[in-house]
Amino acid sequence: MRLKYYTLPLEPELLMQKKEHPGCTLKQSVAQHLHLIITTAFGEMQSDVDFGNSIWDHDFDNLTARTRQQEWMKESLLKAVRKHEKRLDGIKVDVLVKQEEVNALSAERRVKKRLDIFIIGRLTATSEDITFRDSFFVSPLSYS
């Protein structure tokens, strides 16, 4: 069975060599696309400067209240997902901003801002519910 969706990142050299690119399911494709939307800042994608979200506008913002930051990020992500992931409907987004102590490679300990992102929706093609969770540290960005 040939899968209809390609995994990310795309490997154009496989396609140019007329080799099969790794495929994935609809759910996996949506999850990969949601991760791409979340981790892309506005203007980063040259072919569509409106692709992405404003999380990255708040990356080093230590003055705004955490609850206000969460609301800005939540609104931006909801708008971005509704606009760019048409395979979902009934979309709900929640963002939690936490301070977390992390051990650096050295003996020093640092406090970083951690984002926990939850997106739920329904696949329009199958009416199946989907739950997506992503989390990472920002200021500067690093994955958990």
N, C-alpha and C positions, 0 to 999 in steps of 0.2 A: 504494500500500500504506500503510495506516495503522499507525504505530508504536504499540506497546502501552505504552511507558514514556515518562514526561515528563522533560524536562531540569530541572536545578536551577539557580538558584532558581525555584520555581513563581511564575507570574505570575497571581494570582487575577483581576486585571482582565480578562485575556483570556477566562478561563473564564466570568466573569459576563457578558461581552459575547457569549458563545456563539461566540467565535473559537477557532480551532485553536491549542492550546498546542504549542510546539516539542517534538518527540518525539526519542527516541534508542533505541539498541539495548539489549538486555539487558546486555551487557558494559559499555556506557557508564553505564547506570543503576546497576549494582553499583559501579562505580568512583566515581561521584558520591556514592553513599550511604556508601561507605567513607571518603571525604574528609570527609563530614559527621560521621560517627562520631568520626573522629580529631580534628577541630577543635572538638568540643563538650565542654564541661566538665559534670560531673554537676550537676544542678539548673538548668542553663541552659535546658532545654526544659520549659516549664511543664506541658505535657500529659503528660510522662513524665520525672520527675526522675531516673530510673535510666538514661536515655539519655545516652551520652557515655562518658568514660573519665577516669582519674586523672592523665593527663599534666600537666594544669594545676595539680595539687596540688604538683608539683615544679618549676614554672616558674622560680622564683627561688632554688631550693635549690642553694647552692654549697658546702655542707658534706658532703653524702652522696657517697660514692664513685661515680664515673661508672658502673662495672659494676653496682652495686646499683640506681642510677636506671634503667638500661637494663632490668634484670630486672623492676622494678616496672611500668614502662611497658609492657613486652612482655606481662606477665601481664594487666594491665588491658585492653589493646587486644584480646588474644585472647579474653578473656571478653566484652567488648563486641561484637566482631564475631560471635562464636558466638550471642550472644543476639539481636542486632538485624539480622543479615543472613542470613536463613534460605534465601536462594537459593544459598548456598555451603556446601560441606562439605569435609572434609579440610583445614581451615584451619591455616596456619602463619604466625606473625608474627615478624618480627625488627626490632629497634629499635637503631640506633646513635646514640650521643650523642657529638658532637664539638665541640671548641672551634675556632672559625674566625674569622680576622681579617677584618673587613669595613670598607670605606671608607664613612664617613658622607658626607652631602651636603657637609659642611665638610671641611677638610683633615685633621681628626683621624681616627685609626684606632681602631676598637673591636673587642674580642673578644666574640663572641656564641656562645651555645650553639645548635648546629644539630642537628636531629633528622632522621635518614634512616629512613624506615619502609618495610618491605617486607611485603606480605601475599600469600600464594599460597593458592590453593584450587581447587576444582572447581565449576563451575556444575551445580547439581543437575538442572536442566531438560535440559541437553545433554551432560553429562559432559565438557565442555570445560574445560581448565585455564585459569586466569586468574592473571596476575601484576600486582600493583598496587604502585606506588612513589609515595611522597609525601615531600617534604622541606620543612622550613621552619625559620626561626630563631625561638627563643623568648627570653624575658627582655629585652625584651618581644617579642611575636609579630610576625614579619614574614615574608613569603613570598620564597623564592629564585627 
